[in-house]
């Protein structure tokens, strides 16, 4: 049986969800509340006929439902009760006007406990309006409903007491798992139901086994606890086990059981002894699990991959793969991230002490926290329970923001500990990726990684595939497109970790000396530790590199450090090497990636170095050009920039290619037609950008025509002059409005979610 404080602790957002479930259950209608307000109220509308318990005859007509949540723990129940009664007339007048001045059935819902006299006052006020039926749903009805629907109560962890869990468990389980059960109850106070959790719940219900894998500190253990919590509510006994032998000790054919093994193959590193035990006993365990006996595993992806690689666990791949769920931040929606933050704020010590200024600052900063690339459930837990409680109410908002954002940015100790538990080959793999700006074509990276292993006199056979397999999903991810396959870091915080270790760890510094890479070379140049001989070797190494992206990064570094640390003779050497036909032939099939080269040529045009391959490049660029990114305006921007640059810096070469060459215009219009079709069908919000680019291209050819009248730019301009007709404009504006409204509605829901953290006395 729930009490008033439990219902009050639920919060406005979860209270609304509970009321939706209750009304849908009682009326048999899909009631959806909307229109959150600053006083934590939501409303809903329905037209039709339905039975409203306990009345035997159906009510018909227009229904209005209004939900009012009040946090009376902070302000006192008598105060908020009197306020609700006092303003009900104004609320009725406002809400009935909102729905067309007609209301047959008005349902007023609140978490506050009204007396009989209170309800009479509310009913008297309703007589001033033409309402056939006025009904109040308050604490007693909600408590009675939850008493009759215990499984619904378990969907809201704040309504569950430790005694509820104890009553479902036998003495052996209590003695064995008491600490875990208490921790489970506390963690459920901050748990938010997410799509990842629902996927995991679906998998365990289908396979009776679920494996939660992913990077550290992403919420795997919390989801395992949430599954256990919901299963306990379904009368399962809970066991927290460490070894397969403990599964057999706990197994009871006559009882329903949920068993959890956290970090099944090791916490920070793969432990062969434990893995071998699981591999040996897993076939027997798989025969025992069923709808009444279910098993949850959690594991870091790299450790799970190592277990699959080194043991006979691979033989169970047909069972393991379909029951596996990847737990990663990228799968969380914006609303789910907001709900996690809200729950941790509400459950934290600083909220219980109610420092209004700190809460105000945190609410002001909520969207920046939610949208931060380093967001993770664990970082939010640490922020709300370890960082913010230490901040004084006298702190300024700027200092508060700096403290919060700096914490979210910084690398986690668990990541550093995990990094040092990796094999030497895996560390070299990660640092090599870091050395080349963390974004590389996989073929180039493999070649570079094997080369480094050879230079270090290490075994290299099979190491690339082995490390890729074990690190994928934890430290790295593989991104494939029709054009290429790239390897990148899984999470931005890994970059911070390597940066910090590079400053502190001498062995990593020495390793970087061997690996090289643009990041390390930039450090060497800025610290002026290069003599002329070493600098020359580095400049030659830049030109000889097989990655166009890496060379581009080198050129950006050179430009940045000229003329203080890179001199004229260095620039002349690079320009000479870059301008020769051998260099172009090496990369001629990657013409869309020459952006940084043209920036480099533009910055040093005063050196007047002749680039012999410009004509070949322009023709190759236009021949090879195809949309290659989701946001197609990006390559168009680069395409236009390069054409403009060549025209202004290398006018004669530009003239030789374009003068009187009608086929060039046909190719350009063909490219733009493809872009226009894509934009109109899939990305209408980019129409404005595309139209600007067409104007920009027209202007380029008008400038060229003015200087060199042998070209006719009018054809291109006329081809697109009607790009935006009246219909296009209307459709564009309508879709833009819809998108803005969707974003606005999501932000309003998040605002409503956080509303009841404010002081509602106003």
Buried (B, 14 or more C-beta within 10 A) or exposed (E): EBEBEBBBBBBBBBBBBBBBBBBEBBBEBEBBBEBBEEBBBBBBBBEEEBEBEEEEEEBBBBBBBBBBBBBBEBBEBEEBBEBBBEBBBEBBEEBBEEBEEEBBBBBBBBBBBBEEEBBEBBBEBBEEBEBEBBBBBBBEBBBEBBEEBEEBBBBBBBBBBEEBBEEBBEEEBEEBBBEBBEBBBEBBBBBBBBEBBEBBBEBBEEBBBBBBBBBBBBBBBBBBBBBBBBBBBEEBBBBBBEBBEBBEEBBBEEEBBBBBBBBBBBBBBBBEEBBBBBBEBBEEBBEEBEEBBBBBBBBBBBBBBBBBEBBEBEEBEEBBEEBBBBBBBEBBEBBBBBBBBBBBBBBBEBBEEEBEBBBBBBBEBBBEBBEBEBBBBBBBBBBBBEBBBEBEBEBEEEEBBEBBBEBBBBBBEBBBEBBEBBBEBBBBBBBBBBBBBBBBBBEBBBBBBBEBBEEBEEEBEEBBEBBBBBBBBBBBBEEEEEEEEBBBBBBEBBBBBBEEBBEEEEEBBEBBEBBBBBBBBBBBBEEEEBEEEEBBEBBEEBBEBEBBBBBBBBBBBBBEBBEEBBBEEBBEBBBBBBBBEEBBEBBBEBBBBBBBBBBBBBBBBEEEBEBEBBBBBBBBBBEEBEBEEEEBBEBBBBBBBBBBBBBEBBEEBBBEBBEEBEEBBEBBBEBBEBBBEBBBEEBBEBBBBBBBBBEBBBBBBBBBBEEBEEBEBEEBBEBBEEBBEEEBEEEBEEEBEEEEEEEEEBBBBBBBBBBBBBEBEE
